[in-house]
Every structure is written in structure tokens, then in C-alpha cells.
Amino acid sequence: MDTRSLTRPDLAALPAYIPGRSVPGAIKLASNEVPFGPLPGVIEALTEAAAGVHRYPDMGVVALKNKIAQRLGVAPERVVTGCGSVALAEHLARTACLPGDQILYSWRSFEAYPIIAATTGAESIKVPNTPEHAHDLKAMAQAVTDRTRLILLCNPNNPTGTSLRHADIEEFLSSVPADTIVVLDEAYREFVTDPDVTDGLLAFGDRPNVVVLRTLSKAWGLAGLRVGYLVAQPDVAAAVSKVVTPFSTSSAAQAAAMAALSQEAEMRRRCDIVIAERERVHATLVKWLPEVPASQANFVWLPLRDRAVEFGQVCEMQGVIVRPFAGDGVRVTIGTPEENDAFLAAAETYLGPERDQSHPA
Ligand SMILES: *Cc1c(COP(=O)(O)O)cnc(C)c1O
């Protein structure tokens, strides 16, 4: 028997999520993690939580939701946590869409979006990025139909690092029907320095159809534990809570998140190092590849198109793992200063003025 007939035929055509590669001994700049280890107190909190792992976690995630709500200045009823914000994006799709409904997003953007749309039975409407690698909000507004139930704005955008300014989001939101949810995926919010790129929760979070998605995976250093959260209107939050897989924020994740969120100053200090390094790496790369867009995230984007895979191989041969998207570009996470130096040295052999002439220009 062909066991493929046991599962949905449309899944065969769906590209799998490709994680950043880990190669023992190599520098990993492929998954947008912050390189400094867990925040102080996280390991202790996990050790303590370990003694209770024969029990189910608090299903209501009460302490953590309260802490997040307090930090953000919103009512706890507006907060839902999940197994990473990726899971919450999927829960939102299941909350908003029936088969045949549309999910609208820019492309290229976060590679989880097409998978989420397809597995929820919604139709993906992908609006190409501008030539400057940013969301084309005007074209996105025009692509909204009466079947659009969910719009995903990734700000800053993974993998291009580009960001949306306050005035442009404002104009976009006023053009979107009141019964369409607009998700502001702000996974990289803590790395934003441009004052025109405002905090989506502060600026737009009180609008009924806006949902803000955040994560503890990046700036807060908990990628391995899977904790994300959203802030929505209480009715939307309650609906999402119904589709969340029960107990999907584990007791270890809850304890570690509580500890991490108590380390705001240290988180800020670490992010500031990453931000300074981002600017340094960007300033060097634009000398070799002027098209590299400015980034407001903890990674940079090299629009190398059909040279993307080859560039990834060149870096890997020099011990640095980056994240190529075939035919499109390469995303490189900002690491420690030493890691970034290793990356720049590898990149220079391919892009720099005295590059190895065996590589095509
Ligand atoms: C990394 C990332 C997330 C966060 O994923 P988690 O599931 O919370 O680890 C969400 N959105 C975007 C755009 C990301 O790049």
C-alpha cells in the first residue's frame, strides 16, 4: 500500500519549514538567536521547575500572563501565551479562517506563514515585496478581498530586516475592513531603533482588529523553550485560547519566562550590543553589496539572488553557517563581535574587492 494516500494530498506540494543548520564546531548565524546564553536566573528557575515536572503546568498560565500584562500595561484577559509565537500565528489562522478564506501577507517574509495558511485550509495571497525588500502596503491594501480574514505584517520583516513606519501602518489599517484581523508580528521589536518604527502595541494595540504577536525566543533568549504571546481584544484572545493545544506552555517554559522577564535591564544591554554590531556589519557589507537593506532586526539580508546558495557554501567552508534562501538572498544573524568578524572575513572572500576571481561577480 502507498501510505502517502493516508494523508492530505495537498501536503505533498507544501514546502517544509527549513530550520537554520547546526554544524558542530561552526559558528551558527542561521536562526536569529541572541548569542549570549540564557539570561541570569533562567537556569536556576528551570532547575527549580524540574522538580515539579511530573505535574501538568498551570493551564491558565496565570502568573506569566499577569507578568506580561503588567509589563505591557494591558489587561491580562488580552494576553494569550503559546508554544512559540509561531504556534500562536497558527492558532490565529484557525481562529479566523474557514477553508477557502484568505490569509494575506508580503513575500518574501517569514517562511512559517505559507505553511500555516496551507495547513489551515486557507488560501495564501502573497504580495511581492518592493524592490527595496520591504512590504508593499499599498499593493497589500489593494489585494484585500471580502474573503481576507487575516493579514500578517511582519515588522521588522524576517528575513529582509526592513520595517514599516508608523504613518504607513496607520494608513494601511484605516483601509482594511473592520472585520479583518491584522497581525503585527513583532518578533524583533526589541532590536528596533528607528523612532518612526513605533511599538505596534502602544500605537495600534487598542484597535479592535489588531493583534500583536511577540516572542521570548529572540531578545529574551528562550528559543529552545518555546514561549510566545499575543495581545488582542479580550474576545479575540478568548477565541484563540479555545484553539490552543491544552498545556502548550510547559511548566519549564512558564518558569523560565518569568525569570527572563525579570531581567529587562540585562536583556536591553545585550540587545544594545547586537544593535551596535548590526550597524557595524551592515556598514561593511554595503561597501561590497550596496543593495543590502538597512535592518531593524538582529540579522541582515544579502539579496544575492542566484548566488545565494553559493554564498552560503562559501561561508560554511569557512566555518560560518548562514541561512540562504535559494534564488533570493541570504539572511545572516548578528552574533558576538568575534562571530561577526568571522562572518565578514568569509563574506569578503566572496564579495570584497579582492575576491577570489573564481566566483562570478
Ligand atoms: C523567530 C520568529 C518568530 C518567533 O518564533 P517562536 O515560535 O516564538 O520561536 C515569529 N515571527 C517571526 C517573523 C520570526 O522571525
PDBQT file of the ligand as one rigid body, heavy atoms in Angstrom, charges set to zero:
ROOT
HETATM    1  C1  LIG A 401      11.532  33.935  15.058  1.00  0.00    +0.000 C 
HETATM    2  C2  LIG A 401      10.210  34.473  14.630  1.00  0.00    +0.000 A 
HETATM    3  C3  LIG A 401       9.059  34.230  15.373  1.00  0.00    +0.000 A 
HETATM    4  C4  LIG A 401       9.147  33.558  16.680  1.00  0.00    +0.000 C 
HETATM    5  O1  LIG A 401       9.015  32.264  16.652  1.00  0.00    +0.000 OA
HETATM    6  P1  LIG A 401       8.821  31.467  18.025  1.00  0.00    +0.000 P 
HETATM    7  O2  LIG A 401       7.848  30.452  17.608  1.00  0.00    +0.000 OA
HETATM    8  O3  LIG A 401       8.245  32.410  19.036  1.00  0.00    +0.000 OA
HETATM    9  O4  LIG A 401      10.154  30.968  18.378  1.00  0.00    +0.000 OA
HETATM   10  C5  LIG A 401       7.860  34.756  14.959  1.00  0.00    +0.000 A 
HETATM   11  N1  LIG A 401       7.775  35.513  13.880  1.00  0.00    +0.000 NA
HETATM   12  C6  LIG A 401       8.852  35.793  13.145  1.00  0.00    +0.000 A 
HETATM   13  C7  LIG A 401       8.719  36.656  11.969  1.00  0.00    +0.000 C 
HETATM   14  C8  LIG A 401      10.093  35.262  13.490  1.00  0.00    +0.000 A 
HETATM   15  O5  LIG A 401      11.144  35.515  12.739  1.00  0.00    +0.000 OA
ENDROOT
TORSDOF 0
